[in-house]
Amino acid sequence: MSWLLVLPLLIPLATGILCLVLASRPAQRVLGLVGALSLLGSALALLIQVNARGIQAVQVGNWPAPFGITFVADHLSALMVLITGVVAVAVALYALATGDELREHLGYYPLSQLLLFGVNGAFLTGDLFNLYVWFEVLLLASFVLMILGGSKAQLTGGVKYFAVSLFSSILFLVAVGLLYGATGALNMADLATRMGSVAPGLLTALAMLFLGAFGLKAAVFPFFFWLPASYPAPPVMISALFAGLLTKVGVYALIRVFTLLFTQDVGFTHGLILWIAGLTLFLGVLMALAQGELRRLLSFQLVSHIGYMLMGLGILSPLALTGSVFYALNHMIVIAALFLLAGLLQRLQGTTVLVRMGGLYRSHPWLAVLFLLPAFSLAGLPPFSGFWAKFTLVAAGLQAGQYAIVTVALLVGLLTLLSMGLVFAEVFWKDAPQALGQAPGGWGGLVVPVVLLAVLTLGIGLWAEPLLGLSQAAARELLEPGRYIEAVLGVSR
């Protein structure tokens, strides 16, 4: 059943090629949705297999590891691919309802499939150099998507995004080259068996290079400046895809290398990660409170909540890593829902500038409820999924005696609730600053993907045990790298 491991790569690749071949926009729209649904189905099948049989690995071309190209699926990577499929389906439904003919004509559907191809490749690769390659696939697809349409805001945001991504890629490539020079290996399982032979000083320097490269991609402190300048620029169907997926690739890479490779000096490396997590949490939410435009506010909230995912990595206990994995999966759903909802609000009121919005509670009370579902989950209120993610991380912090980061985490939860409350007051509760008039037609279909994601986050909150159990399995595998090494190399550590 190893073919299940490559299906999440083959499906978006084949869908993207078909979209290029079929110039008909209606055909591309159908293919985009069918491809996203097929990706979701294959990801679910892969997760079921991993959960039943353990970590799965496949050697492309039958070259034995560590010499060939290896793809690996453990609980972490399989879960990330699954939620990627969920976000892809929601955005595909939104794109169908949007009917953006200009961007469809310019290649939105092939490019979005190429993006999914790169994201899943990064999650499933077992080789550091191939991880670099998958990052470059991501950069190519995401940069073109960001500037698709050529508006001034898109070009400005695209230049910043490309410059930061290029610098991150160069830093990553330098780190990979130095690590290969020190160990003679690139396969991550093989590297894990050789890291003990690297001089401590060089090892720490390499860890800092990888922290900088992946920290840039994850938009953590002090590298987060590019994200709020870039993500609000493209249309919502693109920025929601970016918000749900791209920073999580950076978070995934950090979790992978700092549990599998760089575990020799956790007092320094993971202590630094914990500091970065706290600063990312606090500064991100403070900047969110200062914003007057909805998508820019959500971009800073996205930055802030990356800190929760790094919090568990910094603590580095089974419960903490469970919280990090659970939080990353939950956040992919919640932030995508909020960005898509911002697009719906823009369609209704013609703007996302908060002072120009208002009155929606009276005209669309159901929309106010729909906003509160992901907003409360983001703030971590029960019974939503965000509550269980924050609860797990706080419990892990208290268990480890990390009271400072626990205090920051709880404070940021309150400030997030305040931020979402201010948005609710501006958009829904206060009177509209001017008569709304008749909302543009064709917005009804935009509700469907938001409802699906919002109901999903509520469902996970009410029935958290399955996802929490899978997150615990992922944490166990991360802290016991022998399983990963044996699955790839056929030898135990």
C-alpha angles and dihedrals in degrees: 000000000000089000087076087069094062098038093087086059099040095048098059091038092053092042091051092050091049090050089054092048095046106062092184110110094210089054091049091051092053091045091050092056095040090049092050092048091048090050090051091050094049091047091052091050090049092051091049090052094048091048092050101039106022130239113357126209133180129191110215113228091008092275105150119243132289091028101053136054109285130198118193132188120193125159093277097052093039091052092048091051090049094054089044086060091050092052091044092055092048093049092045090055090048092049090052091054094043096056094197097183095181095057093039088056091048093054109271095151099050090044094049090051090049088053091053089047090055095044094052092044090055091050095048105037119110096196129078096216091049088050086058089050092051090050088055091052087053092049093051095048097040095047093052091045090050094055096035106132094025102239117164093247091050093050092048093048091042094055091052092046093049094047093051093043092049092050090048091050092050090049090049093049092049090050092049091049093050092046091050090049090053098044109017090229139100102173104101095222090050091046091053089062093050104044092092090067094059117099110257095237093050090045092055091047090051091049090054091050092053091044090054095045096047093036089060091052092046092047096232127158123322094012101054098097094097098056102066088044092054114029098061091053105076126058117287096255088061099040091049090054090049094046094049098045121014104065089043089063088060091046091049091052091050092050092047099050096038093053099037105032115013104050100114098093105026092156090069106026099041092036087058090048088054091053090048090050092053094048092046091051097048103038093043094055093044090054090047090056090055096055126104098188119075102222092045089050090051090049091058090046087053090053093048096051093051081074091066090057091051091046092071092046090052093051090045101197127129092254092045094051089046087056093048093051093044091047094050092051093046093046093052088060098040099046092046089052092051094049091049089048089052088057091051091050090049090053090052099045104021095237144054094209102119099218090056093052133075148110097070095123089067097042099035110018092163088060090057089055090047090054093049094057097066092029092058090045090053090051091048101242120157136281091027125096093251090064093061092046093052092041091055093049094046091048090050091050093050091046090053094044093244095142097158095060090043090055091049092047093052093045092050089051089056092046090049089053089050091050093050089045091055090050090050091049093049099042104033113013107044122071116269110263088228138009110290096212120190114338114236114265125251097048098112093084090055089069095063100072092043091052091049093052094042093050089047093055090048091047092051089050094051093043104028099148099088096050092039090052091051090048089052090052089051091051092050091052092048092052093044102051092172089084092055093046093049093048091053104034100024091236129098123233 
